[in-house]
């Protein structure tokens, strides 16, 4: 078997992996056939197998990509577990796979970003890789990536992958005032913590961003609760993956749709 694939695991960790499995079988292996994964959603993107960067020893990994003695294809040969996203060329990124713990998935293809406002003054972003946080921000979706990768910013990273969570801020504040025992909308973030953070951002004109959680509970958030899609962003480059519409998921990825 000479077929070689290259995958960039984005969540729960950041790894560049060579494999003899196609994307479908790779997703199923990582969810069900690997003892390394604990469960929940995970995210990976297929990388052009011809991609090369001196930071990665891709050819060495390919040489060691040998089937098992019984003929089974080699599922994973790790190339790197450190600073992987930072050293990937966006042009080498192919389809994005949003997977669940059952090995079901939906495929997201790169597309154009629609800057249409979402009607909110404050937004909730999930930093997925390499930083993992929940952030309240007055920046819109695109500007958030710009400021997050600006080297002149006090807190920035050379590259980031993030998404947005559906959150009707004013509706939430009304609901919380009526019922302080609201269920968690974002796993790990207590409603009172969210209320206090929102009020702090609203009452402080100079405060643009507010960290709500030092963790990113992406593995526990339903696809239904995401907004827009996933953005790869660096100082001068963008690559956007719009969410696949729910009706399309029901038609083409029914097993994933049933588990949402």
VEXVEXMI-493177 format. One line per field, with one value per residue: residue number from 1; x, y, z of N, C-alpha, C in turn. Coordinates in nm, 3 decimals. Atoms other than C-alpha are relative to their C-alpha. Layout:
residues N
num [NUM, ...];
nX [X, ...];
nY [Y, ...];
nZ [Z, ...];
caX [X, ...];
caY [Y, ...];
caZ [Z, ...];
cX [X, ...];
cY [Y, ...];
cZ [Z, ...];
END
This chain:
residues 260
num [1, 2, 3, 4, 5, 6, 7, 8, 9, 10, 11, 12, 13, 14, 15, 16, 17, 18, 19, 20, 21, 22, 23, 24, 25, 26, 27, 28, 29, 30, 31, 32, 33, 34, 35, 36, 37, 38, 39, 40, 41, 42, 43, 44, 45, 46, 47, 48, 49, 50, 51, 52, 53, 54, 55, 56, 57, 58, 59, 60, 61, 62, 63, 64, 65, 66, 67, 68, 69, 70, 71, 72, 73, 74, 75, 76, 77, 78, 79, 80, 81, 82, 83, 84, 85, 86, 87, 88, 89, 90, 91, 92, 93, 94, 95, 96, 97, 98, 99, 100, 101, 102, 103, 104, 105, 106, 107, 108, 109, 110, 111, 112, 113, 114, 115, 116, 117, 118, 119, 120, 121, 122, 123, 124, 125, 126, 127, 128, 129, 130, 131, 132, 133, 134, 135, 136, 137, 138, 139, 140, 141, 142, 143, 144, 145, 146, 147, 148, 149, 150, 151, 152, 153, 154, 155, 156, 157, 158, 159, 160, 161, 162, 163, 164, 165, 166, 167, 168, 169, 170, 171, 172, 173, 174, 175, 176, 177, 178, 179, 180, 181, 182, 183, 184, 185, 186, 187, 188, 189, 190, 191, 192, 193, 194, 195, 196, 197, 198, 199, 200, 201, 202, 203, 204, 205, 206, 207, 208, 209, 210, 211, 212, 213, 214, 215, 216, 217, 218, 219, 220, 221, 222, 223, 224, 225, 226, 227, 228, 229, 230, 231, 232, 233, 234, 235, 236, 237, 238, 239, 240, 241, 242, 243, 244, 245, 246, 247, 248, 249, 250, 251, 252, 253, 254, 255, 256, 257, 258, 259, 260];
nX [0.086, -0.084, 0.078, -0.039, 0.082, -0.056, 0.109, -0.034, 0.096, 0.014, 0.058, -0.037, -0.138, -0.047, -0.095, -0.006, 0.000, 0.001, 0.087, 0.041, 0.146, 0.067, 0.059, 0.112, -0.053, -0.081, 0.094, 0.053, -0.108, -0.033, 0.111, 0.037, -0.106, -0.120, 0.011, -0.054, 0.103, 0.089, 0.139, 0.042, -0.028, -0.138, -0.006, -0.125, 0.005, -0.089, -0.107, -0.057, -0.111, -0.124, -0.046, -0.126, -0.051, -0.122, 0.026, 0.054, -0.070, 0.109, -0.051, -0.042, 0.123, 0.051, -0.083, 0.037, 0.143, -0.003, 0.113, -0.027, -0.036, 0.121, 0.050, 0.079, -0.072, -0.050, 0.100, -0.059, -0.142, -0.004, -0.110, -0.033, 0.105, -0.033, 0.000, 0.030, 0.079, -0.085, -0.091, 0.078, 0.040, 0.145, 0.034, -0.008, 0.114, 0.110, 0.127, -0.001, 0.088, 0.053, 0.033, 0.048, -0.061, 0.045, -0.066, 0.078, -0.063, 0.049, -0.113, 0.010, -0.090, -0.035, 0.089, -0.010, 0.056, 0.109, -0.014, 0.130, 0.006, 0.087, 0.098, -0.043, -0.110, -0.104, -0.001, -0.068, -0.091, -0.079, -0.135, -0.014, -0.138, -0.069, 0.056, 0.132, 0.069, 0.129, -0.022, 0.101, -0.069, 0.075, -0.044, 0.077, -0.067, -0.123, -0.092, -0.053, -0.119, -0.103, -0.061, -0.060, -0.128, -0.076, -0.118, -0.006, 0.094, -0.065, 0.019, 0.027, -0.063, -0.026, 0.106, 0.106, 0.123, 0.108, 0.137, 0.091, 0.113, 0.126, 0.029, 0.078, -0.047, 0.107, 0.098, -0.057, 0.005, 0.140, 0.032, -0.074, 0.063, 0.122, -0.035, -0.146, -0.041, 0.000, -0.100, -0.119, 0.004, -0.135, -0.049, -0.111, 0.017, 0.121, 0.078, -0.031, -0.129, 0.027, 0.072, -0.093, -0.095, 0.072, 0.023, -0.130, -0.033, 0.097, -0.018, -0.137, -0.019, -0.133, -0.022, 0.048, 0.001, 0.006, -0.009, 0.104, -0.049, -0.135, 0.011, 0.092, 0.078, 0.050, 0.042, 0.131, 0.094, 0.066, -0.013, 0.115, -0.022, -0.107, 0.043, -0.088, -0.091, -0.133, -0.093, -0.144, -0.042, -0.134, -0.009, 0.037, 0.071, 0.122, 0.066, 0.128, 0.082, 0.139, 0.074, 0.090, 0.138, 0.056, 0.077, -0.098, -0.054, 0.101, 0.005, -0.127, -0.076, 0.114, -0.042, -0.047, 0.118, 0.079, -0.068, -0.023];
nY [-0.120, -0.119, -0.121, -0.075, -0.115, -0.087, -0.064, -0.091, 0.008, -0.136, 0.010, -0.068, -0.047, -0.044, 0.099, 0.031, 0.146, 0.071, 0.117, 0.071, 0.002, -0.114, -0.082, 0.067, 0.104, -0.066, -0.050, 0.113, 0.053, -0.088, 0.001, 0.131, 0.100, -0.045, -0.009, -0.129, -0.104, 0.020, -0.019, -0.136, -0.047, -0.032, -0.079, 0.011, -0.047, 0.072, -0.084, 0.049, 0.091, -0.052, -0.114, 0.015, -0.114, 0.051, 0.026, 0.136, 0.112, 0.072, 0.112, 0.105, 0.065, 0.079, 0.120, 0.091, 0.028, 0.137, 0.081, 0.102, 0.131, 0.069, -0.071, -0.118, -0.125, -0.076, -0.104, -0.128, -0.021, -0.140, -0.080, -0.102, -0.034, -0.130, -0.117, 0.051, -0.094, -0.116, 0.029, 0.050, -0.096, 0.008, 0.053, 0.146, 0.052, 0.048, 0.001, 0.004, 0.106, -0.019, 0.138, 0.028, 0.115, 0.124, 0.011, -0.068, -0.128, -0.085, -0.058, -0.143, -0.041, -0.143, -0.087, -0.144, -0.049, -0.097, -0.094, -0.046, -0.008, 0.097, -0.071, -0.011, -0.093, 0.080, 0.132, 0.106, 0.074, 0.111, 0.019, 0.145, 0.042, 0.074, -0.043, 0.057, -0.089, -0.058, -0.144, -0.100, -0.104, -0.099, 0.010, 0.093, 0.129, -0.016, -0.086, 0.074, 0.069, -0.100, -0.047, 0.116, 0.033, -0.124, 0.006, -0.120, 0.018, 0.050, 0.145, 0.044, 0.124, -0.013, 0.062, 0.046, 0.058, -0.032, 0.003, -0.081, 0.070, -0.075, -0.049, -0.123, -0.057, -0.068, 0.101, 0.076, -0.081, -0.001, 0.134, 0.023, -0.077, 0.071, 0.134, 0.010, 0.140, 0.042, 0.102, -0.052, -0.008, 0.041, 0.088, -0.051, -0.143, -0.019, -0.115, -0.120, -0.047, -0.061, -0.124, -0.100, -0.036, -0.083, -0.132, -0.069, -0.049, -0.103, -0.121, -0.050, -0.036, 0.034, 0.144, 0.059, 0.145, 0.050, 0.145, 0.059, 0.131, 0.033, 0.126, -0.004, 0.124, 0.030, 0.140, 0.017, -0.096, 0.054, -0.069, -0.089, -0.123, -0.080, -0.104, -0.036, 0.105, 0.003, -0.090, 0.005, -0.138, -0.047, -0.145, -0.047, 0.104, 0.055, 0.111, 0.013, 0.117, -0.026, 0.116, 0.067, -0.017, 0.117, 0.083, 0.073, 0.103, 0.105, 0.072, 0.061, 0.053, 0.027, 0.056, -0.113, -0.085, 0.062, -0.011, -0.138];
nZ [0.000, 0.015, -0.021, -0.118, -0.035, -0.102, -0.075, -0.109, -0.109, -0.053, -0.134, -0.125, -0.005, 0.131, 0.049, 0.143, 0.001, 0.127, -0.013, 0.120, 0.001, 0.060, -0.107, -0.066, -0.088, -0.102, -0.101, -0.074, -0.082, -0.111, -0.095, -0.053, 0.007, -0.070, -0.146, -0.040, 0.000, -0.113, 0.038, 0.032, 0.135, 0.037, 0.122, 0.075, 0.137, 0.089, 0.054, 0.126, -0.035, 0.058, -0.079, -0.071, -0.075, -0.063, -0.142, -0.012, 0.065, 0.063, 0.079, -0.094, -0.045, 0.112, 0.012, -0.108, 0.016, 0.053, -0.049, -0.102, 0.054, 0.048, 0.118, -0.035, 0.025, -0.115, -0.024, -0.039, -0.025, -0.039, 0.054, -0.099, -0.096, -0.059, 0.089, 0.134, 0.078, 0.030, 0.112, 0.113, 0.102, 0.017, 0.132, -0.005, -0.075, 0.084, -0.072, -0.146, -0.049, -0.134, -0.033, -0.135, -0.065, 0.064, 0.129, 0.103, 0.031, 0.108, 0.073, 0.030, 0.107, -0.008, 0.076, -0.025, -0.125, 0.013, -0.111, -0.048, -0.147, -0.065, -0.081, -0.138, -0.027, -0.066, 0.061, -0.075, 0.088, -0.051, 0.052, 0.006, 0.020, -0.106, -0.128, -0.027, -0.094, 0.036, -0.004, 0.036, 0.077, 0.078, 0.139, 0.083, 0.023, 0.077, -0.073, -0.114, 0.048, 0.027, -0.124, -0.069, 0.063, 0.016, -0.088, -0.084, -0.110, -0.122, -0.001, 0.137, 0.044, 0.144, 0.078, -0.089, 0.052, -0.093, 0.049, -0.080, -0.059, -0.002, -0.136, 0.001, -0.126, -0.075, -0.040, -0.111, -0.122, -0.046, -0.051, -0.125, -0.107, -0.037, -0.051, -0.016, 0.008, 0.141, 0.034, 0.067, 0.146, 0.039, -0.106, -0.080, -0.028, -0.080, 0.047, -0.077, 0.052, 0.130, -0.026, -0.053, 0.106, 0.097, -0.060, -0.006, 0.135, 0.035, -0.081, 0.014, 0.141, 0.049, -0.007, 0.125, -0.018, -0.137, -0.011, -0.083, -0.043, 0.044, 0.071, 0.113, -0.008, 0.134, 0.008, -0.064, 0.058, 0.118, 0.128, 0.014, -0.078, 0.061, 0.091, 0.111, 0.043, -0.059, 0.066, -0.020, 0.018, -0.036, 0.017, 0.134, 0.074, -0.055, 0.068, -0.069, 0.028, -0.044, -0.049, 0.092, -0.048, -0.067, 0.093, 0.080, -0.088, -0.011, 0.128, 0.041, -0.114, -0.086, -0.129, -0.081, -0.027, -0.106, -0.129, -0.038];
caX [0.000, 0.163, -0.121, -0.020, -0.240, -0.148, -0.378, -0.356, -0.535, -0.669, -0.862, -0.820, -0.447, -0.232, -0.058, 0.055, -0.010, 0.081, -0.157, -0.250, -0.618, -0.848, -1.029, -1.341, -1.147, -0.912, -1.207, -1.348, -1.010, -0.947, -1.292, -1.329, -1.009, -0.761, -0.703, -0.560, -0.886, -1.119, -1.438, -1.633, -1.599, -1.268, -1.151, -0.898, -0.816, -0.673, -0.341, -0.203, 0.028, 0.284, 0.311, 0.660, 0.807, 1.154, 1.007, 0.844, 1.016, 0.735, 0.943, 1.088, 0.735, 0.631, 0.923, 0.797, 0.439, 0.446, 0.145, 0.121, 0.241, -0.117, -0.167, -0.366, -0.278, -0.078, -0.331, -0.106, 0.256, 0.297, 0.512, 0.492, 0.295, 0.428, 0.361, 0.205, -0.057, 0.202, 0.407, 0.126, 0.066, -0.305, -0.295, -0.218, -0.534, -0.809, -1.143, -1.215, -1.371, -1.590, -1.624, -1.805, -1.716, -1.902, -1.680, -1.952, -1.858, -1.956, -1.723, -1.668, -1.516, -1.326, -1.537, -1.593, -1.656, -1.988, -1.938, -2.311, -2.358, -2.510, -2.709, -2.509, -2.280, -2.088, -1.985, -1.870, -1.565, -1.394, -1.017, -0.950, -0.584, -0.312, -0.481, -0.788, -1.020, -1.373, -1.371, -1.632, -1.550, -1.684, -1.491, -1.679, -1.583, -1.320, -1.168, -1.129, -0.882, -0.696, -0.639, -0.561, -0.268, -0.144, 0.217, 0.169, -0.112, -0.019, -0.163, -0.137, -0.039, 0.115, -0.179, -0.515, -0.813, -1.140, -1.516, -1.818, -2.094, -2.457, -2.537, -2.817, -2.658, -2.957, -3.196, -2.959, -2.942, -3.323, -3.352, -3.084, -3.258, -3.575, -3.396, -3.042, -3.040, -3.027, -2.855, -2.505, -2.505, -2.130, -1.999, -1.774, -1.896, -2.141, -2.428, -2.340, -1.984, -2.114, -2.356, -2.082, -1.845, -2.107, -2.192, -1.823, -1.771, -2.090, -1.998, -1.634, -1.601, -1.229, -1.268, -1.296, -1.216, -1.289, -1.170, -1.453, -1.280, -0.919, -1.041, -1.218, -1.500, -1.530, -1.567, -1.891, -2.058, -2.314, -2.265, -2.610, -2.477, -2.200, -2.224, -2.065, -1.788, -1.417, -1.152, -0.781, -0.611, -0.255, -0.125, -0.179, -0.375, -0.719, -0.887, -1.253, -1.469, -1.840, -2.072, -2.253, -2.630, -2.832, -3.058, -2.749, -2.612, -2.940, -2.925, -2.555, -2.429, -2.734, -2.553, -2.381, -2.709, -2.884, -2.624, -2.625];
caY [0.000, 0.323, 0.564, 0.834, 1.088, 1.379, 1.513, 1.807, 1.727, 2.055, 1.948, 1.812, 1.847, 1.972, 1.701, 1.647, 1.283, 1.068, 0.781, 0.514, 0.561, 0.778, 1.059, 0.851, 0.559, 0.795, 0.960, 0.622, 0.502, 0.807, 0.789, 0.415, 0.232, 0.433, 0.399, 0.751, 0.941, 0.993, 1.101, 1.403, 1.610, 1.631, 1.829, 1.763, 1.891, 1.698, 1.839, 1.810, 1.504, 1.689, 1.970, 2.016, 2.249, 2.220, 2.223, 1.883, 1.551, 1.444, 1.226, 1.039, 0.970, 0.852, 0.607, 0.458, 0.440, 0.063, -0.171, -0.412, -0.769, -0.888, -0.641, -0.381, -0.026, 0.189, 0.422, 0.687, 0.790, 1.112, 1.374, 1.644, 1.735, 2.086, 2.420, 2.238, 2.489, 2.765, 2.591, 2.495, 2.680, 2.762, 2.669, 2.309, 2.276, 2.072, 1.967, 2.009, 1.718, 1.785, 1.449, 1.305, 1.026, 0.769, 0.828, 1.017, 1.342, 1.632, 1.764, 2.139, 2.283, 2.613, 2.903, 3.276, 3.456, 3.643, 3.960, 4.000, 4.122, 3.878, 4.148, 4.130, 4.394, 4.135, 3.800, 3.469, 3.313, 2.980, 2.985, 2.628, 2.613, 2.682, 2.879, 2.725, 2.979, 3.118, 3.490, 3.768, 4.033, 4.352, 4.271, 4.115, 3.771, 3.884, 4.162, 3.923, 3.719, 4.034, 4.155, 3.803, 3.774, 4.134, 4.124, 4.475, 4.351, 4.279, 3.927, 3.767, 3.448, 3.411, 3.201, 3.099, 2.878, 2.995, 2.977, 3.159, 3.034, 3.137, 3.359, 3.613, 3.832, 4.050, 3.754, 3.566, 3.856, 3.871, 3.496, 3.495, 3.769, 3.558, 3.230, 3.233, 2.853, 2.847, 2.541, 2.590, 2.717, 2.669, 2.367, 2.474, 2.835, 2.907, 3.139, 3.379, 3.400, 3.474, 3.737, 3.916, 3.908, 4.050, 4.333, 4.414, 4.442, 4.644, 4.892, 4.940, 5.132, 5.058, 4.685, 4.502, 4.142, 3.946, 3.594, 3.383, 3.046, 2.930, 2.620, 2.559, 2.304, 2.246, 1.871, 1.931, 2.193, 2.086, 2.174, 2.333, 2.595, 2.721, 3.028, 3.111, 2.849, 2.807, 3.066, 3.003, 3.338, 3.472, 3.826, 3.848, 3.535, 3.386, 3.057, 3.017, 2.707, 2.797, 2.566, 2.311, 2.388, 2.155, 2.042, 1.941, 1.752, 1.561, 1.465, 1.383, 1.308, 1.155, 0.959, 1.277, 1.471, 1.216, 1.263, 1.644];
caZ [0.000, -0.120, -0.051, 0.194, 0.370, 0.590, 0.864, 1.099, 1.423, 1.563, 1.872, 2.136, 2.072, 1.786, 1.588, 1.231, 1.145, 0.845, 0.773, 0.523, 0.607, 0.401, 0.592, 0.665, 0.809, 0.991, 1.168, 1.265, 1.389, 1.600, 1.759, 1.805, 1.720, 1.923, 2.297, 2.298, 2.255, 2.549, 2.372, 2.259, 1.945, 1.764, 1.468, 1.194, 0.849, 0.558, 0.438, 0.086, 0.110, -0.105, 0.151, 0.289, 0.548, 0.696, 1.047, 0.982, 0.902, 0.675, 0.443, 0.740, 0.864, 0.517, 0.510, 0.836, 0.714, 0.669, 0.688, 0.981, 0.937, 0.892, 0.606, 0.799, 0.694, 0.932, 1.095, 1.246, 1.230, 1.423, 1.253, 1.520, 1.833, 1.885, 1.712, 1.419, 1.307, 1.316, 1.046, 0.807, 0.481, 0.447, 0.078, 0.179, 0.386, 0.222, 0.375, 0.747, 0.938, 1.241, 1.417, 1.716, 1.957, 1.745, 1.442, 1.256, 1.090, 0.871, 0.603, 0.578, 0.263, 0.244, 0.124, 0.131, 0.455, 0.475, 0.683, 0.749, 1.112, 1.359, 1.541, 1.864, 2.016, 2.215, 2.072, 2.219, 2.054, 2.109, 2.065, 1.952, 1.852, 1.963, 2.244, 2.409, 2.570, 2.575, 2.499, 2.511, 2.254, 2.100, 1.783, 1.494, 1.367, 1.117, 1.328, 1.619, 1.413, 1.311, 1.666, 1.791, 1.548, 1.561, 1.692, 1.832, 2.054, 2.415, 2.386, 2.043, 1.864, 1.515, 1.401, 1.542, 1.471, 1.623, 1.588, 1.726, 1.955, 1.915, 2.212, 2.234, 2.500, 2.599, 2.599, 2.826, 3.074, 3.091, 3.136, 3.406, 3.602, 3.598, 3.674, 3.818, 3.794, 3.416, 3.271, 3.134, 2.777, 2.752, 2.944, 3.230, 3.232, 3.513, 3.409, 3.691, 3.562, 3.214, 3.347, 3.542, 3.244, 3.008, 3.246, 3.288, 2.912, 2.868, 3.144, 3.039, 2.710, 2.689, 2.750, 2.418, 2.514, 2.830, 2.903, 3.041, 3.063, 3.042, 2.862, 2.532, 2.577, 2.202, 2.259, 2.454, 2.235, 1.977, 1.613, 1.630, 1.873, 1.645, 1.426, 1.090, 1.082, 1.148, 1.071, 1.030, 1.072, 1.066, 1.029, 0.654, 0.564, 0.619, 0.541, 0.627, 0.649, 0.656, 0.848, 0.638, 0.658, 0.882, 0.598, 0.402, 0.702, 0.741, 0.374, 0.335, 0.688, 0.851, 1.123, 1.241, 1.220, 1.447, 1.719, 1.727];
cX [0.089, -0.076, 0.039, -0.093, 0.071, -0.115, 0.056, -0.112, -0.002, -0.056, -0.033, 0.145, 0.043, 0.111, -0.008, 0.023, 0.001, -0.081, -0.020, -0.151, -0.056, -0.073, -0.114, 0.051, 0.088, -0.089, -0.053, 0.106, 0.026, -0.109, -0.017, 0.115, 0.126, -0.026, 0.044, -0.107, -0.105, -0.147, -0.034, 0.035, 0.150, 0.002, 0.134, -0.022, 0.096, 0.099, 0.050, 0.121, 0.134, 0.054, 0.130, 0.036, 0.116, -0.020, -0.043, 0.086, -0.103, 0.049, 0.047, -0.122, -0.058, 0.079, -0.038, -0.149, -0.015, -0.119, 0.044, 0.028, -0.120, -0.064, -0.084, 0.080, 0.043, -0.091, 0.063, 0.151, 0.015, 0.126, 0.045, -0.120, 0.015, 0.005, -0.034, -0.075, 0.083, 0.085, -0.071, -0.033, -0.150, -0.039, 0.003, -0.118, -0.114, -0.130, 0.021, -0.104, -0.036, -0.061, -0.054, 0.062, -0.040, 0.070, -0.081, 0.055, -0.081, 0.123, -0.029, 0.105, 0.034, -0.091, 0.019, -0.066, -0.107, 0.005, -0.131, -0.003, -0.096, -0.100, 0.037, 0.114, 0.118, -0.013, 0.076, 0.082, 0.066, 0.135, 0.029, 0.146, 0.083, -0.045, -0.138, -0.066, -0.141, 0.011, -0.129, 0.071, -0.099, 0.043, -0.094, 0.087, 0.135, 0.103, 0.060, 0.127, 0.115, 0.071, 0.070, 0.137, 0.086, 0.120, 0.014, -0.099, 0.072, -0.010, -0.036, 0.072, 0.022, -0.113, -0.106, -0.113, -0.108, -0.134, -0.085, -0.117, -0.124, -0.031, -0.073, 0.020, -0.113, -0.108, 0.051, -0.008, -0.142, -0.035, 0.070, -0.064, -0.128, 0.031, 0.151, 0.052, -0.009, 0.102, 0.117, -0.020, 0.135, 0.055, 0.120, -0.010, -0.132, -0.075, 0.030, 0.133, -0.020, -0.071, 0.094, 0.097, -0.066, -0.020, 0.129, 0.038, -0.094, 0.028, 0.139, 0.028, 0.136, 0.030, -0.063, -0.015, -0.004, 0.006, -0.103, 0.044, 0.139, 0.004, -0.096, -0.077, -0.059, -0.055, -0.139, -0.107, -0.059, 0.028, -0.111, 0.023, 0.113, -0.059, 0.109, 0.087, 0.133, 0.095, 0.143, 0.051, 0.145, 0.005, -0.051, -0.083, -0.124, -0.038, -0.123, -0.073, -0.141, -0.066, -0.087, -0.143, -0.058, -0.077, 0.093, 0.062, -0.098, -0.001, 0.126, 0.080, -0.100, 0.040, 0.052, -0.119, -0.081, 0.062, 0.019, -0.088];
cY [0.124, 0.130, 0.065, 0.120, 0.078, 0.076, 0.091, -0.010, 0.135, 0.004, -0.147, 0.042, 0.045, -0.092, -0.007, -0.150, -0.051, -0.128, -0.066, -0.012, 0.122, 0.077, -0.068, -0.104, 0.059, 0.053, -0.114, -0.061, 0.087, -0.001, -0.134, -0.100, 0.038, 0.007, 0.136, 0.107, -0.030, 0.018, 0.145, 0.036, 0.014, 0.055, -0.026, 0.048, -0.084, 0.098, -0.063, -0.089, 0.044, 0.122, -0.034, 0.131, -0.053, -0.031, -0.144, -0.102, -0.091, -0.121, -0.115, -0.077, -0.088, -0.131, -0.105, -0.036, -0.135, -0.079, -0.099, -0.134, -0.075, 0.071, 0.122, 0.128, 0.067, 0.121, 0.135, -0.012, 0.149, 0.067, 0.103, 0.024, 0.141, 0.108, -0.039, 0.101, 0.119, -0.020, -0.059, 0.115, -0.018, -0.061, -0.152, -0.063, -0.036, 0.001, -0.014, -0.101, 0.027, -0.134, -0.013, -0.129, -0.133, -0.023, 0.057, 0.140, 0.078, 0.064, 0.147, 0.035, 0.148, 0.082, 0.145, 0.036, 0.105, 0.095, 0.052, 0.002, -0.102, 0.064, 0.016, 0.101, -0.070, -0.143, -0.098, -0.083, -0.115, 0.001, -0.149, -0.045, 0.120, 0.039, -0.061, 0.085, 0.029, 0.149, 0.076, 0.113, 0.094, -0.001, -0.092, -0.121, 0.017, 0.083, -0.070, -0.075, 0.096, 0.042, -0.115, -0.036, 0.123, -0.002, 0.123, -0.007, -0.059, -0.153, -0.043, -0.132, 0.011, -0.053, -0.052, -0.065, 0.027, -0.014, 0.085, -0.084, 0.088, 0.044, 0.132, 0.067, 0.060, -0.098, -0.081, 0.079, 0.005, -0.134, -0.026, 0.076, -0.068, -0.135, -0.013, -0.143, -0.053, -0.110, 0.064, 0.004, -0.039, -0.087, 0.058, 0.147, 0.020, 0.123, 0.129, 0.060, 0.070, 0.134, 0.110, 0.048, 0.091, 0.141, 0.080, 0.058, 0.113, 0.133, 0.062, 0.030, -0.043, -0.148, -0.067, -0.152, -0.035, -0.152, -0.053, -0.135, -0.023, -0.137, 0.019, -0.132, -0.040, -0.142, -0.024, 0.092, -0.057, 0.086, 0.102, 0.136, 0.086, 0.098, 0.026, -0.118, 0.010, 0.087, -0.032, 0.140, 0.018, 0.148, 0.046, -0.101, -0.046, -0.126, -0.034, -0.124, 0.026, -0.129, -0.058, 0.014, -0.130, -0.091, -0.083, -0.113, -0.117, -0.086, -0.081, -0.063, -0.036, -0.053, 0.111, 0.085, -0.059, 0.021, 0.143, 0.039];
cZ [0.000, 0.027, 0.131, 0.018, 0.111, 0.066, 0.108, 0.102, 0.071, 0.141, 0.024, 0.013, -0.139, -0.047, -0.152, -0.010, -0.143, 0.020, -0.135, -0.010, -0.070, 0.110, 0.076, 0.100, 0.110, 0.112, 0.085, 0.090, 0.121, 0.107, 0.070, 0.007, 0.074, 0.150, 0.051, 0.017, 0.105, -0.034, -0.024, -0.143, -0.022, -0.142, -0.069, -0.143, -0.083, -0.062, -0.130, 0.032, -0.058, 0.075, 0.070, 0.068, 0.082, 0.149, 0.023, -0.074, -0.065, -0.079, 0.088, 0.049, -0.111, -0.015, 0.104, -0.003, -0.069, 0.055, 0.108, -0.067, -0.055, -0.119, 0.030, -0.026, 0.130, 0.020, 0.029, 0.014, 0.027, -0.054, 0.103, 0.091, 0.054, -0.108, -0.145, -0.086, -0.045, -0.125, -0.122, -0.095, -0.025, -0.134, -0.002, 0.071, -0.095, 0.081, 0.151, 0.045, 0.146, 0.041, 0.142, 0.052, -0.061, -0.134, -0.114, -0.020, -0.101, -0.064, -0.029, -0.104, 0.013, -0.089, 0.037, 0.132, -0.028, 0.118, 0.057, 0.153, 0.059, 0.094, 0.145, 0.012, 0.066, -0.052, 0.089, -0.098, 0.076, -0.068, 0.008, -0.004, -0.047, 0.141, 0.015, 0.108, -0.049, 0.024, -0.032, -0.072, -0.068, -0.146, -0.078, -0.034, -0.070, 0.077, 0.120, -0.041, -0.024, 0.128, 0.073, -0.055, -0.027, 0.095, 0.090, 0.117, 0.120, 0.009, -0.142, -0.026, -0.150, -0.088, 0.097, -0.079, 0.104, -0.068, 0.093, 0.049, -0.008, 0.143, -0.011, 0.137, 0.083, 0.046, 0.119, 0.131, 0.058, 0.062, 0.133, 0.117, 0.049, 0.066, 0.010, -0.004, -0.143, -0.023, -0.075, -0.151, -0.059, 0.112, 0.073, 0.035, 0.074, -0.051, 0.076, -0.045, -0.134, 0.019, 0.045, -0.108, -0.103, 0.054, 0.010, -0.136, -0.040, 0.072, -0.014, -0.147, -0.056, 0.002, -0.121, 0.013, 0.148, -0.001, 0.098, 0.055, -0.057, -0.067, -0.116, -0.004, -0.135, -0.007, 0.059, -0.057, -0.129, -0.123, -0.019, 0.067, -0.054, -0.100, -0.103, -0.046, 0.072, -0.081, 0.041, -0.031, 0.042, -0.034, -0.136, -0.079, 0.076, -0.078, 0.081, -0.046, 0.051, 0.047, -0.111, 0.054, 0.056, -0.096, -0.089, 0.083, 0.012, -0.126, -0.026, 0.114, 0.111, 0.137, 0.092, 0.042, 0.117, 0.138, 0.048, 0.120];
END
